[in-house]
């Protein structure tokens, strides 16, 4: 049995590109945040309540891992 999709092929393509962009933007944002975290000194890390080890662990993750 076939189901009828309410989206046209063009709408599905736009949806796929939108999802790709959202994933890419998330990865880019995460990569930047981890880079910034890696540059904080001990005083700044204490201010935000994390240890150097936690910051190092988080900033060493690849961008695609949450």
C-alpha positions in Angstrom: 0.0 0.0 0.0 1.3 3.4 -0.9 1.0 6.5 1.2 0.5 9.9 -0.3 3.0 12.5 1.0 1.7 15.9 1.7 5.1 17.4 0.7 6.3 17.9 -2.9 9.7 16.6 -3.8 11.0 20.2 -3.8 9.7 20.7 -0.2 11.4 17.5 0.9 14.6 18.7 -0.7 14.4 22.1 1.0 13.7 20.3 4.3 16.8 18.1 3.9 19.0 21.1 3.1 17.6 23.0 6.1 18.4 20.0 8.4 21.9 19.8 6.9 22.4 23.5 7.6 21.1 23.1 11.2 23.5 20.3 11.9 26.4 22.2 10.3 25.6 25.3 12.4 25.4 23.2 15.5 28.8 21.6 14.8 30.4 25.0 14.1 29.0 26.5 17.3 30.1 23.5 19.4 33.6 23.7 17.8 33.9 27.4 18.6 32.7 27.0 22.2 35.2 24.2 22.8 38.0 26.3 21.3 37.0 29.2 23.6 36.8 26.9 26.6 40.3 25.7 25.9 41.6 29.2 26.1 40.2 30.0 29.6 42.7 30.3 32.5 42.3 28.7 36.0 40.6 31.8 37.4 38.0 32.0 34.6 37.3 28.3 34.9 36.7 28.7 38.7 34.3 31.5 37.9 32.2 29.2 35.8 32.5 26.3 38.2 34.5 23.8 36.3 37.9 22.3 36.8 40.8 22.4 34.3 40.4 18.6 33.8 36.7 19.0 32.9 37.5 21.8 30.5 40.3 19.8 28.9 38.1 16.8 28.6 35.3 18.8 26.9 37.5 20.8 24.7 39.3 17.7 23.4 36.1 16.1 22.1 35.5 16.2 18.3 32.9 18.7 17.1 30.4 16.0 16.2 30.2 14.5 19.7 27.9 16.2 22.2 
